[in-house]
């Protein structure tokens, strides 16, 4: 763990108003906000999308199993808290490869080890994830699973083929499962390049890239959207009201949706 460099998880925590971050993370966020001033709003609307999507799957679709890839630092309400408001028996496995996330997550989940777990793994290593006892417990009864890739696929470069990763996870899940996907997107090629280069530099090339809307659409190939005919800027996915928070400007957006696996 190198505390001299920013962490994507800690930067996101700072943008959400959390306290589990360091000066190096706050300084990196300050530079990012200069390039894209709406970044804090973007983080907030994305977190609200996560909450709405989990609540929708639990309350409207009867999903009681969730697999959260790249879960990040705990931020209330967490996935298990949202799902368990609907049904206290709902089970969640969080997956992350950041040791800080792992430590904080295990402290948070100590209160309820029977239905929640944190798995220390790289989300690209699907064999290790689906071979773990934690995920085996989610899949054992064959019930639908909500697999979450919320604001995390941009951490995977094209060379590692994140589209193949999404297809692989979908193939391994029980029939009738769901995918929740959002990714940082912009159709401004210059902005995509500037932010991608900045994030690669500050994280020592442990980040992926901002993608175009059409590139994000590819994650949903072969899946059935539960709302609309195309993914959307996430604040527009089943908003709680017409007054729900929006980004004032959209230099880049969190773009995504929820889809069912046939």
C-alpha positions in Angstrom: 0.0 0.0 0.0 1.6 3.2 -1.2 0.2 6.2 0.7 2.4 8.6 -1.3 0.1 8.1 -4.3 -3.7 8.8 -4.6 -6.1 5.9 -4.4 -9.1 5.8 -6.6 -11.2 4.5 -3.7 -10.0 7.2 -1.3 -10.6 9.9 -4.0 -14.1 8.7 -4.5 -14.6 8.7 -0.7 -13.5 12.3 -0.5 -15.8 13.4 -3.4 -18.7 11.7 -1.5 -17.9 13.7 1.6 -16.1 10.9 3.5 -13.2 11.1 5.9 -11.2 8.0 4.9 -8.8 9.8 2.6 -5.4 11.6 2.8 -4.0 14.9 1.5 -2.6 13.2 -1.6 -6.1 12.1 -2.5 -7.6 15.5 -1.8 -4.9 17.2 -3.9 -5.6 14.8 -6.8 -9.3 15.6 -6.6 -8.6 19.3 -6.7 -6.7 18.8 -10.0 -9.5 16.6 -11.4 -12.1 19.2 -10.5 -10.2 21.8 -12.5 -10.5 19.6 -15.6 -14.1 18.5 -14.9 -15.8 20.8 -12.4 -18.9 18.5 -12.1 -16.9 15.6 -10.8 -18.2 15.8 -7.2 -21.8 16.0 -8.4 -21.0 13.1 -10.7 -19.9 11.0 -7.7 -23.0 11.8 -5.8 -25.5 11.0 -8.5 -23.6 7.8 -9.2 -23.9 6.7 -5.6 -27.6 7.6 -5.6 -28.0 5.4 -8.8 -26.4 2.5 -6.9 -28.9 2.8 -4.1 -31.9 3.1 -6.4 -30.7 0.1 -8.5 -30.2 -2.2 -5.5 -33.5 -1.1 -4.0 -35.2 -1.8 -7.3 -33.7 -5.2 -7.7 -34.6 -6.1 -4.1 -38.1 -4.7 -4.0 -39.3 -5.1 -7.6 -37.4 -8.1 -8.9 -37.0 -10.2 -5.7 -33.2 -10.3 -5.8 -31.7 -11.5 -2.5 -28.1 -12.0 -3.6 -25.7 -9.3 -4.6 -22.1 -9.4 -5.9 -20.5 -5.9 -5.8 -17.3 -5.7 -7.9 -14.9 -2.9 -7.0 -17.0 -1.9 -4.0 -14.7 0.8 -2.7 -14.7 2.2 0.8 -17.9 1.7 2.9 -20.4 4.6 2.3 -23.8 4.6 4.0 -26.1 3.3 2.9 -24.1 0.4 1.7 -25.4 -2.3 -0.6 -26.3 -4.8 2.2 -28.1 -2.0 4.1 -30.3 -1.1 1.2 -31.0 -4.8 0.3 -31.7 -5.8 3.9 -34.2 -3.0 4.3 -36.3 -5.0 1.9 -35.4 -8.4 3.2 -33.1 -8.9 6.2 -31.9 -12.2 4.8 -30.4 -10.6 1.7 -26.7 -11.6 1.2 -23.9 -9.5 -0.2 -20.3 -10.2 -1.2 -18.1 -7.2 -1.7 -15.1 -7.6 -4.0 -12.1 -5.2 -4.0 -8.3 -5.4 -4.3 -7.5 -2.3 -2.2 -6.1 -3.3 1.2 -7.6 -0.1 2.8 -11.0 -1.1 1.4 -10.6 -4.6 2.8 -9.7 -3.4 6.3 -12.5 -0.9 6.5 -15.0 -3.3 4.9 -14.2 -6.1 7.4 -14.6 -3.8 10.3 -18.0 -2.6 9.0 -19.2 -6.1 8.3 -18.2 -7.5 11.7 -21.6 -6.6 12.9 -23.3 -9.1 10.5 -20.9 -11.8 9.3 -23.7 -14.3 8.4 -25.1 -12.5 5.4 -22.2 -10.2 4.2 -18.6 -10.8 3.3 -15.6 -8.9 1.8 -13.5 -10.7 -0.7 -9.9 -9.5 -1.4 -9.6 -10.1 -5.1 -9.0 -8.4 -8.4 -12.3 -8.3 -10.2 -10.6 -9.4 -13.4 -9.8 -12.7 -11.8 -13.2 -14.3 -12.2 -11.9 -17.8 -11.5 -10.7 -16.8 -8.1 -13.9 -14.9 -7.3 -16.3 -17.6 -8.4 -14.1 -20.3 -6.9 -14.3 -18.6 -3.4 -16.4 -19.9 -0.6 -18.0 -16.5 -0.3 -19.4 -16.4 -3.8 -20.1 -20.2 -3.8 -22.5 -19.4 -0.9 -24.3 -16.8 -3.1 -24.7 -19.2 -6.0 -25.4 -22.4 -4.1 -29.2 -22.1 -4.1 -29.5 -21.0 -7.8 -31.4 -17.8 -7.0 -30.9 -14.7 -9.2 -27.9 -12.5 -8.3 -27.5 -8.8 -8.8 -23.9 -8.3 -10.1 -22.7 -4.7 -9.7 -20.1 -3.0 -11.7 -20.8 0.6 -10.6 -18.3 3.2 -11.6 -15.5 0.7 -11.7 -15.1 -0.6 -15.3 -13.2 2.5 -16.2 -10.5 1.2 -13.9 -9.8 -1.6 -16.4 -7.9 -0.7 -19.6 -9.0 -1.8 -23.0 -6.0 -4.2 -23.2 -7.6 -6.2 -20.4 -10.9 -6.4 -22.3 -13.5 -5.3 -19.7 -16.3 -6.3 -22.1 -15.1 -9.9 -21.9 -15.1 -9.7 -18.2 -18.8 -8.6 -18.1 -19.7 -11.4 -20.5 -17.8 -13.9 -18.3 -19.5 -12.9 -15.1 -23.0 -12.9 -16.8 -22.3 -16.4 -18.1 -21.4 -17.7 -14.6 -24.5 -16.3 -12.9 -27.9 -18.1 -12.5 -30.5 -17.5 -15.1 -32.6 -14.5 -14.4 -29.8 -12.6 -12.7 -29.1 -8.9 -13.3 -26.2 -6.6 -14.1 -25.9 -3.1 -12.8 -23.3 -1.2 -14.8 -22.1 2.4 -14.9 -18.9 3.8 -16.3 -17.3 7.3 -16.7 -18.1 8.4 -20.2 -17.6 11.4 -22.5 -17.9 11.9 -26.3 -15.3 14.6 -26.1 -12.1 12.7 -27.2 -9.8 15.4 -25.9 -11.3 15.4 -22.4 -11.3 11.6 -22.4 -7.6 11.6 -23.2 -6.7 14.3 -20.7 -8.5 12.7 -17.7 -7.3 9.2 -18.7 -3.7 10.4 -18.8 -4.0 12.3 -15.5 -5.5 9.3 -13.7 -2.9 7.0 -15.1 -0.1 9.3 -14.0 -1.2 9.8 -10.4 -2.0 6.1 -9.9 1.2 4.8 -11.5 -0.8 3.3 -14.4 -3.2 1.3 -12.3 -6.2 2.9 -13.8 -8.1 2.3 -17.1 -9.7 4.9 -19.2 -12.7 7.1 -19.8 -14.8 5.7 -22.6 -17.2 7.0 -25.2 -20.9 6.4 -24.9 -20.9 3.8 -27.7 -18.1 1.9 -26.0 -20.1 1.8 -22.8 -23.2 0.6 -24.7 -21.2 -2.5 -25.7 -21.2 -3.7 -22.0 -25.0 -4.3 -22.5 -24.7 -6.4 -25.6 -26.8 -9.6 -25.2 -28.6 -8.2 -22.0 -32.1 -7.0 -21.7 -32.5 -3.5 -20.3 -35.1 -3.2 -17.6 -35.8 0.5 -18.4 -35.7 2.3 -21.8 -34.0 1.4 -25.0 -30.5 2.5 -24.2 -28.4 3.3 -21.1 -28.6 6.8 -19.8 -26.7 9.4 -17.6 -27.4 7.6 -14.3 -29.4 10.4 -12.6 -32.0 9.8 -15.2 -32.4 6.1 -14.5 -35.7 5.7 -12.5 -35.2 9.0 -10.6 -36.9 9.2 -7.2 -38.6 12.5 -8.4 -38.3 15.2 -11.1 -36.3 17.2 -8.5 -33.7 14.5 -8.0 -30.0 15.8 -8.1 -28.5 16.4 -11.5 -25.1 17.4 -12.7 -25.1 21.2 -13.6 -22.5 20.5 -16.3 -21.7 17.3 -18.0 -18.0 17.4 -19.1 -18.2 13.7 -18.4 -21.0 11.5 -17.0 -21.6 8.3 -15.2 -23.5 6.4 -18.0 -25.2 3.1 -17.4 -28.3 1.1 -16.6 -29.6 -2.2 -15.1 -30.1 -5.2 -17.4 -31.4 -8.7 -17.0 -29.5 -11.8 -18.1 -31.6 -14.1 -20.3 
